[in-house]
């Protein structure tokens, strides 16, 4: 396989010897076109290679072609759409929890295979490789990130539940205080929750967010209590239940 420098100064290939002979027959390259073996470092004129001598020595059947490397013409490579798609989907994988990365990995492998079989007419090998690498890394990292993040989400959810339950309890406790004050109730008097609910802006709640019943006793410091089951379920999330 060979690489050449086209008239636009860009590097093309790798292409096969058969493809180069066809280009020479079509007048798209000539003996002065700069060429090197794929993987080699030195450039030389195409006509100096023995494998092309029979072609360059015979007179062309078409008008003369430019004699300088900068004037040799080669059809520019078309960048593989699959390679570009693979890279984009791989990057988007960080936002889609790896869903697009799976497709990015598939498209990248298909694109890389087509580029290798194109004989140099299809480019974007680097894009395909980048898409495959990014997609693969995303698919490996996201499960680890999820394993670390899920406990935090669970704790945050429990904290939110605990704060809502505590807030509801405080409002009902304040309603009981207002009811007892206006009705002349004293400590240890029974609490009428129906009447106390009239001093509450919202609805009186007999159970909390977890479905456990509030404990309503008598007028006093501990006149309403949060269920022990609720406190146990939300233990360790940093909620201070205070007097409740």
MIVEX-554955 format. One record per residue (C-alpha): residue number from 1; y, z, x. Coordinates in Angstrom, 1 decimal, padded with zeros to 4 digits. Each point is the difference from the previous one (the first is absolute). Example, Ala and Ser with C-alpha at 12.3 -4.5 7.8 and 13.67 -1.06 7.14 Angstrom:
2
(1 (-004.5 007.8 012.3))
(2 (003.4 -000.7 001.4))
//
This chain:
244
(1 (000.0 000.0 000.0))
(2 (003.5 -000.8 001.2))
(3 (003.6 000.9 -000.6))
(4 (003.0 -002.4 000.3))
(5 (003.8 000.2 000.0))
(6 (001.6 -002.2 -002.7))
(7 (003.3 -001.8 000.0))
(8 (001.6 003.0 -001.7))
(9 (-001.0 002.2 003.0))
(10 (-002.5 002.0 -002.0))
(11 (-003.5 000.7 000.9))
(12 (-002.8 -001.5 -002.2))
(13 (-003.7 000.6 -000.1))
(14 (-002.7 000.7 000.8))
(15 (-001.2 -003.5 -000.8))
(16 (-003.2 -001.8 000.9))
(17 (-000.3 -002.9 002.5))
(18 (-000.9 -002.3 -002.9))
(19 (003.2 001.0 -001.8))
(20 (002.1 -000.7 003.1))
(21 (-001.6 -003.4 000.5))
(22 (000.9 -000.9 -003.6))
(23 (003.6 001.1 000.5))
(24 (000.2 -002.1 003.1))
(25 (-001.3 -003.0 -001.9))
(26 (002.6 000.6 -002.7))
(27 (002.8 000.3 002.6))
(28 (000.8 003.6 -000.8))
(29 (-000.7 001.2 003.6))
(30 (-000.2 -001.9 003.3))
(31 (-001.0 000.4 003.6))
(32 (003.1 002.0 000.8))
(33 (-000.5 002.6 -002.8))
(34 (-000.4 003.5 001.5))
(35 (-003.5 001.4 -000.6))
(36 (-002.2 003.0 001.1))
(37 (-003.4 001.3 -000.8))
(38 (000.0 002.8 -002.6))
(39 (000.1 003.2 002.0))
(40 (001.3 -001.6 003.2))
(41 (003.5 000.7 001.3))
(42 (001.1 -003.3 001.7))
(43 (001.4 -003.0 -001.7))
(44 (-000.6 -003.6 001.1))
(45 (000.5 -003.6 -001.2))
(46 (-002.6 -001.1 -002.5))
(47 (-000.6 -003.2 002.0))
(48 (-001.0 002.0 003.1))
(49 (-003.2 001.2 -001.7))
(50 (-003.1 -002.1 000.6))
(51 (-001.2 000.4 -003.5))
(52 (003.0 -001.9 -001.3))
(53 (000.2 -002.6 002.8))
(54 (-001.8 -002.7 -001.9))
(55 (002.4 000.4 -002.9))
(56 (003.2 000.1 002.1))
(57 (-001.0 -002.9 002.2))
(58 (-000.5 -002.4 -002.9))
(59 (003.0 -001.7 -001.4))
(60 (001.2 001.4 -003.3))
(61 (-000.3 -002.0 -003.1))
(62 (003.2 001.3 -001.4))
(63 (003.6 000.2 001.2))
(64 (000.6 002.0 003.2))
(65 (000.3 003.7 -000.5))
(66 (002.6 002.3 001.8))
(67 (-001.0 000.8 003.6))
(68 (001.4 003.5 000.2))
(69 (-001.6 003.3 -001.3))
(70 (003.0 000.8 -002.1))
(71 (-000.3 -003.4 -001.9))
(72 (-003.7 000.2 -000.8))
(73 (-000.5 000.5 -003.7))
(74 (-002.5 002.3 -001.7))
(75 (-000.3 000.9 -003.7))
(76 (001.2 003.6 -000.3))
(77 (-002.5 002.6 -001.1))
(78 (000.0 001.3 -003.6))
(79 (-000.1 003.8 -000.2))
(80 (-002.9 001.3 -002.0))
(81 (001.1 001.4 -003.4))
(82 (-003.0 002.3 000.0))
(83 (001.2 001.5 003.3))
(84 (003.4 000.7 -001.4))
(85 (-001.4 001.4 -003.2))
(86 (-002.4 002.3 002.0))
(87 (002.9 001.5 002.0))
(88 (002.1 000.6 -003.1))
(89 (-002.8 001.6 -002.0))
(90 (-000.9 002.1 003.0))
(91 (003.5 001.4 000.2))
(92 (000.2 000.6 -003.8))
(93 (-003.2 002.0 000.3))
(94 (002.0 003.1 001.0))
(95 (001.7 -000.2 -003.4))
(96 (-003.0 -001.0 -002.1))
(97 (-002.4 002.7 001.3))
(98 (-002.0 -002.7 001.8))
(99 (-000.7 -002.2 -002.9))
(100 (001.9 -003.0 001.4))
(101 (-001.4 000.7 003.5))
(102 (-003.5 -000.8 -001.2))
(103 (001.1 -003.5 -001.0))
(104 (002.1 -000.2 003.2))
(105 (-003.1 000.6 002.1))
(106 (-002.0 -002.7 -001.9))
(107 (002.8 -002.6 000.1))
(108 (000.6 000.7 003.7))
(109 (-003.7 -000.6 000.9))
(110 (-000.1 -003.2 -002.1))
(111 (003.3 -001.2 001.5))
(112 (-001.1 000.7 003.6))
(113 (-003.2 -002.0 -000.6))
(114 (001.8 -003.0 -001.4))
(115 (002.5 000.1 002.9))
(116 (-002.8 000.0 002.6))
(117 (-001.7 -003.0 -001.7))
(118 (003.2 -002.0 -000.5))
(119 (000.1 -001.5 003.5))
(120 (003.5 001.1 000.7))
(121 (001.5 -001.4 -003.2))
(122 (000.3 003.4 -001.6))
(123 (002.0 002.9 001.5))
(124 (000.6 003.6 -000.7))
(125 (-002.9 001.6 001.9))
(126 (002.2 002.9 001.1))
(127 (001.1 000.6 -003.6))
(128 (-003.6 000.1 -001.2))
(129 (-001.0 002.4 002.7))
(130 (003.0 002.3 -000.7))
(131 (-000.9 -000.1 -003.7))
(132 (-003.6 000.9 000.7))
(133 (001.0 002.9 002.3))
(134 (002.7 001.5 -002.3))
(135 (-002.3 -000.3 -003.1))
(136 (-002.9 001.6 001.9))
(137 (002.2 002.9 001.3))
(138 (001.4 000.5 -003.5))
(139 (-003.5 000.2 -001.6))
(140 (-001.1 002.5 002.6))
(141 (003.1 002.2 -000.1))
(142 (000.7 000.3 -003.7))
(143 (-003.2 001.9 -000.9))
(144 (000.9 002.5 002.8))
(145 (003.6 000.3 -001.3))
(146 (-001.2 000.4 -003.6))
(147 (-002.4 002.8 001.1))
(148 (003.0 001.8 001.6))
(149 (002.4 -000.7 -002.9))
(150 (-002.2 000.9 -003.0))
(151 (000.0 003.7 000.6))
(152 (003.8 -000.1 000.2))
(153 (000.2 -001.8 -003.3))
(154 (-002.3 002.5 -001.6))
(155 (002.0 002.9 001.3))
(156 (003.3 -001.5 -001.2))
(157 (-001.4 -000.6 -003.4))
(158 (-001.2 003.6 -000.3))
(159 (003.4 001.2 001.2))
(160 (001.7 -002.0 -002.7))
(161 (-002.4 001.4 -002.7))
(162 (000.6 003.5 001.2))
(163 (003.8 -000.3 -000.1))
(164 (-000.1 -001.4 -003.5))
(165 (-002.3 002.8 -001.2))
(166 (002.2 002.6 001.7))
(167 (003.2 -001.5 -001.6))
(168 (-001.6 -000.1 -003.5))
(169 (-001.0 003.7 000.4))
(170 (003.5 001.0 001.1))
(171 (001.6 -001.7 -003.1))
(172 (-002.5 001.7 -002.4))
(173 (000.6 003.3 001.7))
(174 (003.8 -000.5 -000.4))
(175 (-000.6 -000.9 -003.7))
(176 (-001.9 003.3 -000.5))
(177 (002.8 002.0 001.6))
(178 (002.5 -001.6 -002.3))
(179 (-002.1 000.6 -003.0))
(180 (-000.7 003.6 000.9))
(181 (003.7 000.6 000.6))
(182 (001.2 -001.4 -003.3))
(183 (-002.9 001.6 -002.0))
(184 (000.5 003.4 001.7))
(185 (-003.5 000.0 001.5))
(186 (-000.9 002.5 002.6))
(187 (-002.5 000.0 002.9))
(188 (-003.6 000.0 -001.2))
(189 (000.9 -001.4 -003.4))
(190 (-002.3 -002.9 -001.0))
(191 (001.4 -003.5 000.5))
(192 (000.3 -002.5 -002.8))
(193 (-000.3 -003.3 001.7))
(194 (000.9 -001.9 -003.1))
(195 (003.4 001.8 -000.2))
(196 (000.5 -000.2 003.8))
(197 (-000.6 -003.8 -000.1))
(198 (003.3 -000.3 -002.0))
(199 (001.9 001.0 003.1))
(200 (-001.7 -002.7 002.1))
(201 (001.5 -003.4 000.4))
(202 (-003.3 -001.7 000.1))
(203 (-003.4 000.6 -001.6))
(204 (-001.8 003.3 000.6))
(205 (-003.1 -000.7 002.1))
(206 (-003.1 002.0 -000.5))
(207 (-001.8 -001.7 002.9))
(208 (001.3 -001.3 003.3))
(209 (-000.4 -003.4 001.7))
(210 (-003.6 000.8 001.1))
(211 (-001.0 001.0 -003.6))
(212 (-000.2 003.8 000.7))
(213 (001.6 002.4 -002.4))
(214 (003.1 002.1 000.7))
(215 (-000.5 003.7 -000.3))
(216 (002.6 001.5 -002.4))
(217 (-000.1 003.8 -000.2))
(218 (002.8 002.4 -001.0))
(219 (003.7 000.1 000.7))
(220 (000.6 001.0 003.6))
(221 (-000.1 -001.2 003.6))
(222 (-003.4 -001.6 -000.4))
(223 (000.5 -001.4 -003.5))
(224 (-001.4 -003.4 000.9))
(225 (-002.4 -000.9 002.7))
(226 (-001.5 -003.2 001.5))
(227 (-003.8 -000.3 -000.3))
(228 (-001.9 001.1 003.1))
(229 (-002.1 -003.2 -000.3))
(230 (003.2 -002.0 000.5))
(231 (001.1 002.0 003.0))
(232 (-003.4 -000.4 001.5))
(233 (000.0 -003.8 -000.6))
(234 (003.4 -000.3 001.7))
(235 (-000.6 002.5 002.8))
(236 (001.2 -001.0 003.4))
(237 (002.7 -002.4 -001.0))
(238 (002.9 002.3 000.7))
(239 (000.9 001.1 -003.5))
(240 (001.5 003.6 -000.4))
(241 (-001.0 001.1 -003.5))
(242 (002.2 003.1 000.3))
(243 (-000.2 002.4 -003.0))
(244 (-002.1 -002.5 -002.0))
//
